[in-house]
Amino acid sequence: MDDGASRRIDAALTGSMKDFATPSGPDLLGRTQPYLDWQQARRALSLWSFGKSTQTAAVAECAVRYDDGTPFSGVNLASQDYLGLSSHAAIVEAARNAM
């Protein structure tokens, strides 16, 4: 791996959104550029978690789409229903009975 690629990977994997919570400087657009650069670096490595949306119910394995429209599917470790309990037959039946 060349030095430039290594630096881009390091930039994407370093820090958190907290690092950009209080931008400063007189240039309103310029002071957000470091955050946008970091965000794009993470997007380039498919690490930007806020740019993904589920295309199916939040079950244990689901279809997802990146914010650029690229689809993929896999094990769901990121939603509020990562165990797929909302679609479990016994839970659905219990909800119907309760209603």
C-alpha positions in Angstrom: 0.0 0.0 0.0 1.4 3.4 -0.9 1.8 6.2 1.6 -1.1 8.2 0.3 -3.6 5.3 0.7 -2.2 4.6 4.1 -2.8 8.2 5.2 -6.4 8.2 3.8 -7.2 5.1 5.7 -5.7 6.5 8.9 -7.7 9.7 8.4 -10.9 7.8 8.0 -10.3 5.6 11.0 -9.1 8.3 13.4 -11.3 10.5 15.5 -15.0 10.8 16.0 -17.8 13.3 15.4 -17.0 14.7 18.8 -13.8 16.1 17.2 -15.9 18.4 15.0 -18.5 19.5 17.6 -17.2 23.1 18.0 -15.8 24.4 14.7 -14.2 27.8 14.9 -13.1 30.5 12.6 -14.6 33.4 10.6 -15.3 31.4 7.4 -18.6 29.6 8.0 -18.1 27.1 5.1 -14.3 26.7 5.6 -14.5 25.7 9.2 -16.7 22.7 8.4 -14.3 21.4 5.7 -12.3 19.2 8.0 -15.6 17.4 9.0 -16.6 17.0 5.4 -13.2 15.6 4.5 -13.4 13.1 7.3 -16.9 12.2 6.4 -15.9 11.6 2.7 -12.9 9.6 3.8 -15.2 7.3 5.8 -17.7 7.1 2.9 -14.9 6.0 0.5 -14.2 3.0 2.8 -17.9 2.2 3.4 -17.5 3.3 7.0 -20.1 6.1 7.1 -22.8 4.4 9.1 -25.2 7.3 8.8 -25.4 6.9 5.0 -27.1 3.5 5.1 -30.8 2.7 5.3 -32.5 -0.6 5.6 -34.7 -1.7 2.7 -36.4 -4.5 4.5 -37.8 -5.0 8.0 -35.1 -4.8 10.6 -34.5 -8.5 11.0 -31.4 -10.5 11.8 -30.3 -10.3 8.1 -31.6 -7.5 6.0 -31.1 -5.6 2.7 -29.5 -2.1 3.1 -28.7 0.7 0.7 -25.8 3.2 0.9 -26.7 6.9 0.5 -25.3 6.7 -3.0 -27.9 4.0 -3.9 -25.6 1.0 -3.8 -27.5 -2.0 -2.4 -26.0 -4.7 -0.2 -27.3 -7.2 2.4 -25.9 -8.9 5.5 -26.2 -9.6 9.1 -27.9 -6.7 10.9 -25.8 -5.5 13.8 -26.8 -1.9 13.7 -30.5 -1.5 14.1 -32.6 -1.3 17.3 -33.9 -4.8 16.3 -30.7 -6.6 15.6 -32.2 -9.9 17.0 -35.1 -9.7 14.6 -37.6 -9.9 17.5 -40.1 -7.5 15.9 -40.8 -10.1 13.2 -40.7 -13.2 15.5 -44.0 -15.1 15.0 -44.7 -15.4 18.7 -44.2 -11.7 19.3 -46.3 -10.7 16.3 -49.1 -13.0 17.5 -48.8 -11.5 21.1 -49.1 -8.0 19.6 -52.1 -9.0 17.6 -53.8 -10.5 20.7 -53.0 -7.4 22.8 -54.6 -5.1 20.2 
